[in-house]
Amino acid sequence: MARERKNYTLRSQGGAVVEIDGYREVPWRQCWENRTFDFRRWCYRGRPMLDAQGRGEGLVHAGRDGLVEALRDAMWYMNVSNTTKSDYCSSGLTYFFEFLDDHTTGQPLTTLIQIDKKLLEHYIHWLRYIKVTDTESGRLGYASARCRYSSIKSLLRYLVNQKALPESIFPVNPFPNSNRTSKSYRYYTKKVMGQLLFALSQDIKGLRDGTLRLSPSQTLTIYLLVIAARSGRNPEPLLRATRDALQPHPVKPAEMGLLVVYKNRGNNTHVQAYPCQHKIEDMVSLPMDAVTLFHEVNCMTAPLATDAPAGAGDQLWLYRAAGGPMEGQVVTLSLTRYLVAAKSIVKRHKLKDADGQSLRLNISRLRATFNQRMWQLTGGDILKTAKLAGNTPQVNDRHYLAATPEMEGNHRRLGHVMHADLSGALEDPKELEAVSREVGIPVGQLIHIANGDNNTGVGRCRDPQYGANAPGDGSACTQWLGCFTCPDQVVLESDLYRLYSFYFLLIKERNVIQRRRWEATYGHLIKIIDQEIVGPNLRTNDNPRGCFDPLRVKRMRERAERDPHPMWRDRAILALGGGNDADK
């Protein structure tokens, strides 16, 4: 029997035929991330409110319809995410057209081809020195101005690639060293984080038992924040998570789940395993782990998938809008909407930060807190922390990790002991008690440190028997290479001769072993001595409280290079691991 041929003819559905010209027409009103932008408003001066037909009474027409249409079409056809398009409209086009309204010198800008390098230089100057804001300074910050310029530059870059504009319109490096001005997000203290998680857990319990009724966006935001705190992911990958983002573990499917999220900017996928809790007595007592919360959100939003816009049905964070131009439509939780909902959570629970101010709640700070906690749990292992966070060690160290109060306390302890030794305060019992209370070291240990009983080859130790790196069995610690990362290390001015003798022995070691091996073993020690021990503690006009006399440091450095301490004259000592038997 012959197989029936497939019929590829289009069957009529009774609908009207769509003309190709009408299909390709770009709309004036574009909606990105639940925000509607009417490009026709930029055909007029100021920020007018238009009716549904794009008309308004008493408005001053700017005569730049051709320019607005070109930018409208570019925004429509750009191959970027909806979130990015929303940012381009709000922080790019809005500021650019406001600049055009203020820009009165020269010929009015009405067409795309009038945009040149000189105009963009004027725009940069306007952003930095003329644009008035509601901040205390009254002007845009350096990083904020760069962000506004980058948004419009990305849009113009698309037009350059389409050959609508020349490549030469962009100024070269208009914001030098802008990366240095960016501030990393501060992590939440343990107390603040505990109060926040308690508040979120109370909200989830209230949502489960029906005693708390919130809008859909606020409900999803609560679940989003808890999952963010548990996972340490970036906000954008979490908001773009799909329903199949949580997958069963290949080895332990009944005990663990895998959360798979995609980071568009880095073009990589991060997989993280989470244990499943099985304490399910009733709906209210469900656990708060990431796997359980993910399944709850999936059950809440799955019925909305059929009414979601094309391409958004598999998104996890769906809800039905309750107001605005999108009322009644199924939309996805956006970055702007979750931030608004987060403020309502802070207001409802009256959450405060460590300084007593209203808490700034966002996923980026939760991610910084996650990184800080993982760094502590791994014992300061930057490689493991970066792997858990899904980034590189360099990015993790530069943008997420910060000095903990314990680290700052240890640094202050080092400086006070050096200052007390130099000023002779250890000879006065009252001063000795005062120093002991200030630095948190018992009087007996201070006396041992001052007398040189705890000397090492590279300084002194606060507690060689039971310190951070000590064996803990009463025997003395002999790991002198670990002294430089140990909170119990103490360096006084009288130790500089031994310290610099060790320093120059390491310098000579570069001529003996492979460079890569030297960098991995000793390179960081040179930086610690220069940048953390000696450098910040030099007594200068800018640092009058420094504990080291610059002249004495110079003399000890020259003496160590010319005539090293007996302990550091032979490189064989480097292979022994060091010890606490240095002479006093």
C-alpha positions as CSV (number, residue, x, y, z in Angstrom):
1,M,0.0,0.0,0.0
2,A,1.4,3.3,-1.1
3,R,2.1,5.8,1.7
4,E,0.0,9.0,1.5
5,R,1.9,12.1,0.5
6,K,2.1,14.9,2.9
7,N,0.1,18.0,1.9
8,Y,2.2,21.2,2.5
9,T,-0.5,23.6,1.4
10,L,-1.6,26.2,3.9
11,R,-5.1,25.5,5.2
12,S,-7.3,28.5,5.7
13,Q,-8.3,29.3,9.2
14,G,-10.9,31.9,8.3
15,G,-8.6,34.7,9.3
16,A,-7.7,37.8,7.3
17,V,-4.6,37.6,5.2
18,V,-1.7,39.6,6.7
19,E,0.1,41.8,4.2
20,I,3.9,41.7,4.3
21,D,4.2,45.5,4.5
22,G,1.8,45.7,7.5
23,Y,3.6,42.8,9.2
24,R,6.9,44.5,9.0
25,E,5.6,47.9,10.3
26,V,7.3,48.8,13.6
27,P,4.9,49.9,16.3
28,W,5.3,53.3,18.0
29,R,4.3,51.8,21.4
30,Q,6.8,49.1,22.4
31,C,6.5,47.0,25.6
32,W,9.7,45.7,27.2
33,E,9.8,44.0,30.6
34,N,6.2,45.1,31.4
35,R,7.1,48.7,30.6
36,T,5.5,50.5,27.7
37,F,7.5,53.2,25.8
38,D,5.6,55.4,23.3
39,F,8.3,56.7,20.9
40,R,5.9,59.4,19.7
41,R,6.4,61.4,22.9
42,W,10.0,62.0,21.8
43,C,8.8,63.8,18.7
44,Y,7.9,66.7,21.0
45,R,9.9,68.7,23.4
46,G,9.9,67.9,27.1
47,R,8.2,64.8,28.5
48,P,4.5,65.1,27.2
49,M,1.7,62.7,28.0
50,L,0.0,61.5,24.9
51,D,-3.4,60.0,24.2
52,A,-3.9,56.6,22.7
53,Q,-3.4,58.0,19.2
54,G,-0.2,59.7,20.1
55,R,-1.5,63.2,20.1
56,G,-1.4,65.9,22.7
57,E,-2.7,69.5,22.9
58,G,-0.4,72.4,23.4
59,L,2.8,70.5,22.7
60,V,5.8,71.9,21.0
61,H,6.8,69.7,18.0
62,A,10.6,69.2,17.7
63,G,10.6,68.4,14.0
64,R,12.7,65.2,14.5
65,D,10.3,62.6,13.4
66,G,12.9,61.0,11.1
67,L,15.4,60.6,14.0
68,V,12.8,59.1,16.3
69,E,11.6,56.7,13.7
70,A,15.2,55.5,13.0
71,L,15.9,54.9,16.7
72,R,12.5,53.3,17.1
73,D,13.2,50.8,14.3
74,A,16.7,50.1,15.7
75,M,15.2,49.3,19.1
76,W,12.7,47.0,17.6
77,Y,15.1,44.9,15.5
78,M,18.0,44.7,18.0
79,N,18.8,41.1,19.0
80,V,19.1,41.7,22.8
81,S,16.9,40.7,25.7
82,N,13.8,42.6,26.7
83,T,15.4,43.7,29.9
84,T,18.3,45.3,27.9
85,K,15.8,47.0,25.6
86,S,14.0,48.4,28.6
87,D,17.3,49.8,30.0
88,Y,18.2,51.3,26.6
89,C,14.8,53.1,26.5
90,S,14.8,54.3,30.2
91,S,18.4,55.2,30.7
92,G,19.5,55.7,27.1
93,L,16.9,57.3,24.9
94,T,15.2,59.3,27.8
95,Y,18.4,61.1,28.7
96,F,19.5,61.5,25.1
97,F,16.3,63.3,24.0
98,E,16.3,65.4,27.1
99,F,19.8,66.5,26.1
100,L,18.5,67.3,22.6
101,D,15.8,69.5,24.1
102,D,18.5,71.4,26.1
103,H,21.0,71.5,23.2
104,T,20.4,74.8,21.6
105,T,23.8,75.6,20.0
106,G,24.2,74.9,16.3
107,Q,21.7,73.4,13.9
108,P,18.8,71.5,15.5
109,L,19.1,67.7,15.3
110,T,16.3,66.4,13.2
111,T,17.8,63.4,11.2
112,L,20.0,60.4,12.1
113,I,22.9,61.4,9.8
114,Q,23.4,64.6,11.9
115,I,24.7,62.5,14.8
116,D,28.5,62.9,14.8
117,K,31.5,62.7,17.2
118,K,31.2,66.4,18.2
119,L,27.5,65.9,19.2
120,L,28.4,62.9,21.4
121,E,31.2,64.8,23.1
122,H,28.6,67.5,23.9
123,Y,26.3,64.8,25.3
124,I,29.0,63.4,27.5
125,H,29.8,66.9,28.9
126,W,26.1,67.4,29.5
127,L,25.8,64.1,31.4
128,R,28.8,64.9,33.6
129,Y,28.4,68.6,34.3
130,I,25.0,69.9,33.4
131,K,22.4,67.2,34.0
132,V,20.6,68.0,37.2
133,T,19.4,65.2,39.5
134,D,17.7,64.9,42.8
135,T,20.8,63.6,44.5
136,E,22.7,65.5,47.2
137,S,25.4,66.5,44.7
138,G,22.9,67.6,42.1
139,R,24.8,66.0,39.3
140,L,25.1,62.5,37.9
141,G,28.0,60.4,39.3
142,Y,30.9,59.4,37.1
143,A,29.6,55.8,36.8
144,S,26.0,56.8,36.3
145,A,27.0,59.2,33.4
146,R,29.0,56.3,31.8
147,C,26.0,54.0,32.1
148,R,23.7,56.5,30.4
149,Y,26.2,57.0,27.6
150,S,26.8,53.3,27.2
151,S,23.1,52.7,26.7
152,I,22.7,55.2,23.8
153,K,26.1,54.0,22.4
154,S,24.9,50.4,22.1
155,L,21.9,51.6,20.2
156,L,24.0,53.7,17.9
157,R,26.5,50.8,17.5
158,Y,23.7,48.8,16.0
159,L,23.0,51.5,13.5
160,V,26.8,51.7,12.7
161,N,26.7,47.9,12.0
162,Q,23.7,48.5,9.7
163,K,25.8,51.1,7.8
164,A,23.4,53.9,8.8
165,L,26.1,55.8,10.7
166,P,29.9,56.0,10.3
167,E,32.3,54.2,12.7
168,S,34.1,57.5,13.5
169,I,31.2,59.0,15.5
170,F,32.3,57.6,18.9
171,P,34.8,59.4,21.1
172,V,37.8,57.4,22.2
173,N,37.6,56.3,25.9
174,P,35.4,59.2,27.1
175,F,35.3,57.7,30.7
176,P,38.8,56.6,31.6
177,N,39.2,54.4,34.7
178,S,35.5,54.2,35.1
179,N,35.7,50.6,36.5
180,R,37.6,51.9,39.5
181,T,34.7,54.1,40.5
182,S,32.2,51.2,40.7
183,K,31.4,50.0,44.2
184,S,30.9,46.4,45.0
185,Y,27.7,45.4,46.8
186,R,28.1,45.1,50.6
187,Y,27.2,41.8,52.2
188,Y,24.6,41.6,55.0
189,T,25.9,41.0,58.5
190,K,24.9,37.8,60.3
191,K,22.4,39.6,62.4
192,V,20.8,41.5,59.5
193,M,20.7,38.3,57.4
194,G,19.0,36.4,60.2
195,Q,16.3,39.0,60.6
196,L,15.7,39.1,56.8
197,L,15.4,35.3,56.5
198,F,13.1,35.2,59.5
199,A,10.8,37.8,57.9
200,L,10.7,36.0,54.6
201,S,10.0,32.7,56.2
202,Q,7.1,34.3,58.1
203,D,5.7,35.6,54.9
204,I,5.9,32.2,53.2
205,K,4.1,30.6,56.1
206,G,1.4,33.3,55.9
207,L,1.0,32.7,52.2
208,R,0.7,29.0,52.7
209,D,-1.9,29.1,55.5
210,G,-3.8,32.0,53.8
211,T,-3.3,34.5,56.6
212,L,-1.2,36.8,54.3
213,R,-2.6,38.0,51.1
214,L,-0.3,39.9,48.7
215,S,-0.3,40.8,45.0
216,P,1.1,38.1,42.7
217,S,4.3,40.1,42.0
218,Q,5.0,40.5,45.8
219,T,4.3,36.8,46.4
220,L,6.8,35.7,43.7
221,T,9.4,38.2,44.9
222,I,9.3,36.6,48.4
223,Y,10.0,33.2,46.9
224,L,12.6,34.7,44.6
225,L,14.5,36.3,47.4
226,V,14.7,33.1,49.5
227,I,15.9,31.1,46.5
228,A,18.5,33.8,45.8
229,A,19.7,33.7,49.4
230,R,20.0,29.9,49.2
231,S,21.7,29.8,45.7
232,G,23.8,33.0,45.5
233,R,22.8,33.5,41.9
234,N,22.7,36.8,40.0
235,P,19.3,38.4,39.6
236,E,19.1,38.1,35.8
237,P,19.7,34.3,35.5
238,L,17.2,33.7,38.3
239,L,14.5,35.9,36.7
240,R,15.1,34.1,33.3
241,A,14.8,30.6,34.9
242,T,12.5,28.2,33.1
243,R,10.3,25.5,34.5
244,D,12.8,22.8,33.7
245,A,15.6,24.7,35.5
246,L,15.3,22.3,38.4
247,Q,16.3,18.8,37.3
248,P,16.7,15.5,39.3
249,H,20.2,14.6,40.4
250,P,21.6,11.9,38.1
251,V,23.0,9.9,41.1
252,K,20.6,10.7,43.9
253,P,17.3,11.8,42.3
254,A,15.3,11.2,45.4
255,E,17.6,13.2,47.7
256,M,18.9,16.1,45.6
257,G,18.0,18.4,42.8
258,L,20.1,20.4,40.3
259,L,19.3,24.0,39.6
260,V,20.5,25.0,36.1
261,V,20.5,28.7,35.2
262,Y,22.0,30.5,32.3
263,K,23.9,33.7,32.4
264,N,23.4,35.6,29.2
265,R,26.3,38.1,29.7
266,G,28.9,35.4,30.4
267,N,27.3,33.0,27.9
268,N,27.7,30.1,30.4
269,T,25.5,27.7,32.3
270,H,25.8,27.2,36.1
271,V,24.7,24.0,37.8
272,Q,24.2,23.8,41.5
273,A,23.0,20.8,43.6
274,Y,20.6,21.2,46.5
275,P,19.3,18.6,49.0
276,C,15.6,17.8,49.2
277,Q,14.0,17.9,52.6
278,H,11.1,15.5,53.2
279,K,9.5,17.0,56.3
280,I,6.0,17.4,54.9
281,E,3.3,17.1,57.5
282,D,0.9,19.7,56.1
283,M,1.1,22.6,53.7
284,V,2.2,25.1,56.3
285,S,5.1,23.0,57.6
286,L,6.7,22.5,54.2
287,P,10.5,23.1,54.4
288,M,12.1,26.2,53.1
289,D,14.8,24.6,50.9
290,A,15.4,25.8,47.4
291,V,14.0,22.6,45.8
292,T,10.7,22.8,47.7
293,L,10.3,26.6,47.0
294,F,11.0,26.0,43.3
295,H,8.3,23.4,43.1
296,E,5.8,25.7,44.8
297,V,6.4,28.5,42.4
298,N,6.1,26.1,39.5
299,C,2.7,24.9,40.7
300,M,1.5,28.5,41.2
301,T,2.5,29.7,37.8
302,A,2.0,26.6,35.6
303,P,-1.7,27.4,34.9
304,L,-0.8,30.8,33.4
305,A,1.5,29.3,30.8
306,T,-1.3,28.9,28.2
307,D,-2.1,32.6,28.4
308,A,1.5,33.8,28.4
309,P,2.9,35.7,25.4
310,A,4.6,33.8,22.7
311,G,7.9,32.5,23.9
312,A,7.2,33.1,27.6
313,G,5.1,30.1,28.4
314,D,8.1,28.1,29.8
315,Q,9.2,31.0,32.1
316,L,9.0,30.3,35.8
317,W,8.1,33.7,37.2
318,L,4.7,34.3,35.6
319,Y,1.8,36.3,37.0
320,R,-1.3,38.2,35.9
321,A,-0.9,41.9,36.0
322,A,-3.4,43.7,38.2
323,G,-3.0,47.3,37.0
324,G,-1.5,49.6,34.4
325,P,-1.5,49.2,30.6
326,M,-0.9,45.4,31.0
327,E,-3.8,44.8,33.3
328,G,-5.2,41.3,33.0
329,Q,-2.4,40.0,30.9
330,V,0.1,37.3,31.9
331,V,3.6,38.9,32.3
332,T,7.0,37.8,33.7
333,L,8.5,39.2,36.9
334,S,10.9,41.9,35.8
335,L,13.9,43.4,37.6
336,T,12.0,46.7,38.2
337,R,8.9,45.0,39.6
338,Y,10.9,42.8,42.0
339,L,12.8,45.8,43.3
340,V,9.5,47.6,44.0
341,A,8.1,44.5,45.8
342,A,11.3,44.2,47.8
343,K,10.8,47.7,49.1
344,S,7.3,46.8,50.3
345,I,8.8,43.8,52.2
346,V,11.3,46.0,54.0
347,K,8.5,48.5,54.8
348,R,6.1,45.8,56.1
349,H,8.7,44.2,58.4
350,K,10.5,47.5,59.3
351,L,13.9,45.9,58.4
352,K,17.0,47.8,59.3
353,D,20.6,47.5,58.3
354,A,23.6,47.4,60.6
355,D,23.6,51.2,60.8
356,G,20.0,51.4,61.8
357,Q,18.9,52.7,58.4
358,S,16.1,51.2,56.2
359,L,17.4,48.0,54.6
360,R,18.3,48.1,50.9
361,L,17.1,44.7,49.8
362,N,18.2,43.3,46.5
363,I,19.5,40.0,45.1
364,S,23.0,41.4,44.4
365,R,23.6,41.9,48.1
366,L,22.3,38.5,48.9
367,R,24.8,37.1,46.4
368,A,27.6,39.1,48.1
369,T,26.5,37.6,51.4
370,F,26.5,34.1,49.9
371,N,30.0,34.6,48.6
372,Q,31.2,35.9,52.0
373,R,29.7,33.0,53.8
374,M,31.2,30.4,51.4
375,W,34.6,32.0,51.8
376,Q,34.3,31.6,55.5
377,L,33.1,28.0,55.3
378,T,35.9,27.0,53.0
379,G,38.5,28.5,55.3
380,G,39.4,31.4,52.9
381,D,39.8,29.2,49.8
382,I,39.2,31.6,46.9
383,L,39.1,28.9,44.3
384,K,36.3,26.9,46.0
385,T,34.4,30.1,46.7
386,A,34.6,31.2,43.1
387,K,33.4,27.8,41.9
388,L,30.4,27.9,44.2
389,A,29.6,31.4,43.1
390,G,30.0,30.6,39.4
391,N,32.7,33.1,38.5
392,T,36.4,33.4,38.3
393,P,38.7,33.9,41.4
394,Q,39.7,37.4,40.2
395,V,36.1,38.6,39.8
396,N,35.1,37.0,43.1
397,D,37.9,38.7,45.0
398,R,37.4,42.1,43.4
399,H,33.6,42.4,43.5
400,Y,32.2,40.1,46.1
401,L,34.6,39.4,49.0
402,A,35.2,42.1,51.6
403,A,37.3,42.4,54.8
404,T,35.3,40.8,57.7
405,P,35.2,42.5,61.1
406,E,37.5,39.7,62.4
407,M,40.1,40.5,59.7
408,E,39.9,44.2,60.5
409,G,40.2,43.5,64.2
410,N,43.3,41.4,63.6
411,H,44.8,44.2,61.5
412,R,44.1,46.8,64.3
413,R,45.6,44.3,66.8
414,L,48.9,44.2,64.9
415,G,49.2,48.0,64.7
416,H,48.5,48.6,68.4
417,V,51.1,46.1,69.6
418,M,53.7,47.7,67.4
419,H,52.8,51.1,68.6
420,A,52.8,50.0,72.3
421,D,56.3,48.4,71.9
422,L,57.7,51.6,70.4
423,S,56.2,54.0,73.0
424,G,57.3,51.9,76.0
425,A,53.7,51.4,77.1
426,L,54.4,47.8,78.0
427,E,56.6,48.9,80.9
428,D,53.7,50.7,82.6
429,P,51.1,48.3,84.3
430,K,48.2,50.7,83.7
431,E,49.2,51.2,80.1
432,L,49.7,47.5,79.7
433,E,46.1,46.9,80.9
434,A,44.8,49.6,78.6
435,V,46.6,48.1,75.6
436,S,45.4,44.6,76.5
437,R,41.7,45.7,76.5
438,E,42.1,47.6,73.3
439,V,43.7,44.9,71.2
440,G,42.1,41.9,72.9
441,I,45.3,40.1,73.9
442,P,45.7,39.0,77.5
443,V,48.4,40.7,79.5
444,G,50.5,37.6,79.9
445,Q,50.6,37.1,76.1
446,L,51.6,40.7,75.6
447,I,54.5,40.3,77.9
448,H,55.7,37.2,76.1
449,I,55.4,39.0,72.7
450,A,57.3,42.0,74.0
451,N,60.1,39.9,75.5
452,G,60.5,37.9,72.4
453,D,59.4,34.5,73.8
454,N,57.2,33.9,70.8
455,N,59.6,35.0,68.1
456,T,59.5,33.3,64.7
457,G,61.7,33.6,61.6
458,V,59.4,36.2,60.1
459,G,58.1,38.1,63.2
460,R,56.3,37.0,66.3
461,C,53.3,34.9,67.2
462,R,50.5,35.7,69.6
463,D,49.9,32.1,70.6
464,P,52.4,29.6,69.0
465,Q,50.9,26.6,70.9
466,Y,47.1,27.1,70.3
467,G,46.9,29.8,67.6
468,A,45.0,29.6,64.3
469,N,47.5,27.4,62.5
470,A,49.0,25.6,65.5
471,P,48.6,21.8,65.9
472,G,46.5,22.2,69.0
473,D,48.2,19.5,71.0
474,G,50.5,21.9,73.0
475,S,53.4,21.7,70.6
476,A,54.7,24.9,68.9
477,C,53.6,25.7,65.4
478,T,56.4,25.4,62.8
479,Q,54.5,26.5,59.6
480,W,56.2,29.9,59.2
481,L,55.0,30.2,55.6
482,G,51.5,30.3,57.0
483,C,52.3,33.2,59.3
484,F,51.6,35.8,56.6
485,T,47.9,34.7,56.4
486,C,47.5,33.9,60.1
487,P,45.6,36.3,62.4
488,D,48.1,35.5,65.2
489,Q,51.1,37.0,63.4
490,V,52.7,40.1,65.1
491,V,55.4,42.2,63.5
492,L,57.2,44.8,65.6
493,E,59.8,47.3,64.4
494,S,62.6,45.3,65.9
495,D,61.6,42.3,63.7
496,L,62.2,44.1,60.4
497,Y,65.8,42.9,60.2
498,R,64.7,39.2,60.2
499,L,61.7,39.9,58.0
500,Y,63.7,41.7,55.3
501,S,66.4,39.0,55.5
502,F,63.7,36.5,54.6
503,Y,62.4,38.9,51.9
504,F,65.7,39.1,50.1
505,L,66.2,35.4,50.3
506,L,63.0,34.9,48.4
507,I,64.1,37.5,45.8
508,K,67.3,35.4,45.2
509,E,65.2,32.3,45.0
510,R,63.7,33.6,41.7
511,N,67.1,32.9,40.0
512,V,67.1,29.3,41.2
513,I,63.6,27.8,40.6
514,Q,61.1,28.1,37.8
515,R,59.3,31.4,37.6
516,R,55.9,29.9,37.7
517,R,56.8,27.8,40.7
518,W,58.2,30.8,42.5
519,E,55.1,32.9,41.8
520,A,52.8,30.1,43.2
521,T,54.9,29.6,46.3
522,Y,56.6,32.9,47.3
523,G,55.2,35.6,45.0
524,H,52.3,36.5,47.3
525,L,54.6,36.8,50.3
526,I,56.5,39.6,48.7
527,K,53.3,41.5,48.1
528,I,52.1,40.9,51.7
529,I,55.3,42.3,53.2
530,D,55.3,45.4,50.9
531,Q,51.6,46.2,50.7
532,E,50.1,44.9,54.0
533,I,52.9,44.8,56.7
534,V,55.3,47.6,55.9
535,G,53.6,49.9,53.5
536,P,50.4,50.9,55.5
537,N,52.4,51.2,58.7
538,L,55.1,53.7,57.7
539,R,55.0,56.9,59.6
540,T,54.6,59.8,57.2
541,N,53.0,63.2,57.0
542,D,49.9,61.6,55.5
543,N,50.0,58.7,58.1
544,P,51.3,60.2,61.3
545,R,50.0,57.2,63.4
546,G,52.3,54.8,61.5
547,C,54.2,52.4,63.7
548,F,57.4,52.2,61.6
549,D,60.0,54.9,61.3
550,P,60.8,55.3,57.6
551,L,64.5,55.8,58.3
552,R,64.7,52.7,60.5
553,V,62.9,50.7,57.9
554,K,65.4,51.8,55.3
555,R,68.3,50.9,57.5
556,M,67.0,47.5,58.3
557,R,66.2,46.8,54.6
558,E,69.8,47.8,53.6
559,R,71.3,45.8,56.4
560,A,69.3,42.7,55.5
561,E,70.3,42.9,51.9
562,R,74.0,43.4,52.7
563,D,74.3,41.1,55.7
564,P,71.3,38.8,56.1
565,H,70.1,37.4,59.4
566,P,71.9,34.0,60.1
567,M,68.6,32.2,59.8
568,W,68.1,33.4,56.2
569,R,71.6,33.1,54.7
570,D,71.2,29.6,53.3
571,R,68.3,28.7,51.0
572,A,68.2,25.2,52.5
573,I,66.0,26.6,55.3
574,L,63.2,27.1,52.8
575,A,62.9,23.4,52.3
576,L,62.5,22.7,56.0
577,G,59.2,24.5,56.5
578,G,60.5,27.0,59.1
579,G,60.1,27.0,62.9
580,N,59.8,29.0,66.1
581,D,63.4,28.6,67.1
582,A,64.6,31.9,65.7
583,D,66.9,33.8,68.0
584,K,65.6,36.7,69.9
